[in-house]
Amino acid sequence: RWKNWWVRGILTLAMITFFFIIIYLGPMVLMTIVMCVQIKCFHEIITIGYNVYHSYELPWFRTLSWYFLLCVNYFFYGETVTDYFFTLVQREEPLRILSRYHRFISFTLYLTGFCMFVLSLVKKHYRLQFYMFGWTHVTLLIVVTQSHLIIHNLFEGMIWFIVPISCVICNDIMAYMFGFFFGRTPLIKLSPKKTWEGFIGGFFSTVLFGLLLSYVMSGYRCFTCPVEFNNDSNSFTVECEPSELFQLQEYRLPTPLRSLLGWSTVRMFPFQIHSIALSTFASLIGPFGGFFASGFKRAFKIKDFANTIPGHGGIMDRFDCQYLMATFVNVYIASFIRGPNPSKLIQQLLTLRPEQQLHIFNTLKAHLVDRGVLGSLEDA
């Protein structure tokens, strides 16, 4: 028991150190790491399918699985490139053509794989081949789609990438620590080693950790600014004026807290309030990603997805909660944070034909005159 504790502890520290190093190296390295993790997770899940269904003899299926992975990544990363590298895409003729017909090309690639699958059907293996076809697509949905959302969160600002991931890591560590030393009451049958003591201890620890980490990171523009592509330097930049989310505000405490703490107000970043939602999800709902993975492994009578990391299992064993967290963060940003991006709208307008631009100009001018905004500007 203690040997396993030390092995897990040392390797956890090593992974955290590696996490800090790739953060230091910047967003492009982070995108590359996310891509590598996605490929490894896909490999682990697909390999389980091969082993469970004994499908090594199926014609072309291993090739087709990886081909579909390539198609889906081409679609998602092509959408991201068009969105965030818009000026670069419009500047280069080949990229402009690929961008204009991107979805048609993506559909054609997928349709080619679909036809190859139909042509590979063998009379004695129909059911098995359709099992693996469904297995591949569910794996793509779980792994590729959500890794794409992680990259979108990263472009909103590295803080939206680092804080959620760190909260999941903190909850995993603290739930294990509280469960190891104080755990007595089983939490769920899918994971017999999980306890209520670990679950509750992990929750409070994660919320406190999220508040502290958010306070530290909110003061640095390299973490809070959206990641944008600079057309002049052909590189990513993270320079901006901090939004209201990352400017200290004074909040009046509720009456019970005022009497308990002796403070009437507290100064904090608005993002810290959002971090409470993120850390709460990471500690209360995030673990269900792990429970889901545990149920999956029990269904196929395997201990881990792989043995890549001693004491931890495979890469998917470490990222089962992260993918669920990434989806929540993306939905949270879209629902409560993100608004229209003026710079992207201007970039798109500049690609329109002159008569289209003139029509939009006249429409916008009439709208501003009706609201009295344009008139006041002209008077000034």
Secondary structure, DSSP 4 states (H G I P E B T S, - for coil): -HHHHHHHHHHHHHHHHHHHHHHHH-HHHHHHHHHHHHHHHHHHHHHHHHHHHT-TTSTTHHHHHHHHHHHHHHHHHHHHHHHHSHHHHHHSHHHHHHHHTHHHHHHHHHHHHHHHHHHT--GGGHHHHHHHHHHHHHHHHHHHHHHHHHHHHHHT-HHHHHHHHHHHHHHHHHHHHHHHHH--SEEETTEEEEEHHHHHHHHHHHHHHHHHHHHHHTT-HHHHSPPEEETTTTEEE------GGGS-EEEEPPHHHHHHHS-SEEEE-HHHHHHHHHHHHHHHTTHHHHHHHHHHHHHTT-S-S--SBTTTB-HHHHHHHHHHHHHHHHHHIIIII----HHHHHHHHHTS-HHHHHHHHHHHHHHHHHHTHHHHHHH-
